[in-house]
Amino acid sequence: MIYRNLKTCLDDLERTKQLVRINEPIDPFIEAGAIQRRVFQAGGPALLFTNVKGTKFPMAANIFGTLARTKFIFRATLRRVEAMLSAKADPASVLKKPALWPGLALGAWHTLPKTVSNGPIMAHTTSISQLPQLVSWPMDGGAYVTLPLVYSESPSKPGYMGSNLGMYRIQLSGNEFEKDREVGLHYQIHRGIGYHHAEAIARKTRLPVNIFVGGPPAMTLAAIMPLPEGIAEMLFAGALGGHRVPMVKRPGELPIPAEADFCIRGYIDPGVQKPEGPFGDHLGYYSLAHDFPVMQVSEVLHREGAVWPFTTVGRPPQEDTMFGAFIHELTAELVPQVFGGVHQVHAVDAAGVHPLLLAVGSERYVPYAGERQPQELITNGLSLLGTTQTSLSKYVILAAREDDPELSCHDVPRFLGHVLERLDLSRDLHFITRTTMDTLDYSGISLNQGSKVLWTAAGNPKRELGTALPALSLPDGFSNPRFFAPGMLVLSGPAHAQPRDTHDPAMENLCQVLVKADLRGFPLIVVADDAEFTADSWDNFLWVTFTRSDPATDTYGLNGFTHCKHWGCTSMVVDARLKTYHAPALVSVAEIEKRVDELALPGRPLYGII
């Protein structure tokens, strides 16, 4: 089945009992997002809200809510796309499989968009305020588009080959935006539209932008695909969608997908910004209000029978987790081609993706040495931090495949245990300070700025990891020590009370006290606001530890030392408390959750689903 638009996809999901209609009135303010999150958590179906308050347009959610459903949607082209990516990873292997050649040729043909003079998207016009006004969390600054496909072209290289299709935050209302004439366009660092915007600013010209909503499902996946720089997402959309994407091209304007459900046309004026946010984000916190570019709206188009697709983001796992899992399966074979010496990577979803990257690499620099030590692994780590979306990673933890050929960085408990057994804390921690970091991560020293660290582990085990809580004497304010996993302890600490970019004397005092205990088997100690919550599960531990700490600011150590700019210790202590400058965590609204519960009563649309 080839889905050329969103309607054919939704119809097919409904026909195969993978979509449920909700005909009861649903409020896009908090309620719709709460329903989507609950159904996703239950592994439930896609949803079609046919009676949305404040708008005439239906809304669809949880379309990609399970990996099985995502594969179902792309079942007609998945094998072909996998073959295309395999050809990139290992051309020789594809030459030995002539049966794949026709599909590869067809896939290559489908990458080319097809210019048309008209299409369903041109049928009607509307205004921003008539669109579904989705607000997902109580503190959100206004209504947002959560599955926007933002299209721009390089001013110096117009056309598809110089285009970018990205999924950036679009705020429709609130703050200082002029109703129906302005929307907020929030893009993070290291995004393709940023290069186009920089060119426009240098030329002192407007940057035309089109925002598509709906349309072929392949465009949604293409917009978040980590493609190498210089490869347009529109080309991948055609290959994954199984057809040449028809694009309406009017003279002097950017192209529009003929089968899109909506298109917001406009432009960014150079040098103009307004506050955007807050917004509940995929790390599980609010990203706060900051100045970002403003898009001046020229026109809002929609097709007949348009449906508004949406998702909500929050503490993982959410629907975007399925995007990541699907993309990982597609691109796993390409990892060694993109990053020489790296065999596996795992951007850990439970930790918010960018805060924690695990990798298995090679350590072959000195194969004749009596004892392996991290050398090539450091090169691997710097490569991961030097290109593609992995460059936004904060903690990069690498292990050598030579020490355990069966090691997988997707088995997080085993992987971290392997690393902590081998980590030489006097040698194997490598910090990069005052560098760029993920825009949504508030643990650093300012917006977009913080630190990164490599933990590199190779060679024979250096310690036997502790497996029971040792005897501890703690200073005032610290309490409730918990054994979490071999080699790892969690403590509750006092509320953080320090400004940004400073060490906490209370943490330094803790390290001086802990030196007196026998902690040789515990190379990692985490201080949290709530040790019981943090140690309750791996998901909690990963989320708290790596989203609430900046490597340089929040890493302390027993017997810490600095030698010729290199820092080391005997056991490291990570301060994973919420800081005075952190954004607040996302919290559901009890009244709304009660209404969602009522939708699951017998005779109601979610009965048997949640």
Buried (B, 14 or more C-beta within 10 A) or exposed (E): EBBBBBBBBBEBBBEEEBBBBBEEEBBBBBBBBBBBBBBBEBEBBBBBBBEBBBBEBBBBBBBBBBBEBBBBBBEBBBEBBBBBBBBBBBEEEBEEEEEBEEBBEEBBEBBBBEEEEEBBBBEEEBEBBBBBBBBBBBBBBBBBBBBBBBBBBBBEEEEBEBBBBBBBBBBBBBBEBEEBBBBBBBBBBBBBBBBBBEBBBEEEEBBBBBBBBBBBBBBBBBBBBBBEEEEBBBBBBBBBBBBBBBBBBEEEEBBBBBBBBBBBBBBBBBEEBBBBBBBBBBBBBBBBBBBBBBBBBBEBBBBEEBBBBBBBBBBBBBBBBBBBBBBBBBBBBBBBBBBEBBBBBBBBBBBBBBBBBBBBBBBEBEEEEEEBBBBBBBBBBEBBBEEBBBBBBBBBBBBBBBBBEEBBBBBBEBBBBBBBBBBBBBEBBBBBBEBBBBBBBBBBBEBBBBBBBBBBBBBEEBBEBBEEEBEBEBBEEBEBBBBBBBBBBBBBBBEBEBEBBEBBEBBEBBBEBBBEBEBBBBBBBBBBBBBEBBBBEBBBBBBBBBBBBBBBBBBBBBBBEEEEEEBBBBBBBBBBBBBEBBBEBBEBEEEBBEBBEEBBEEEBBBEEBB
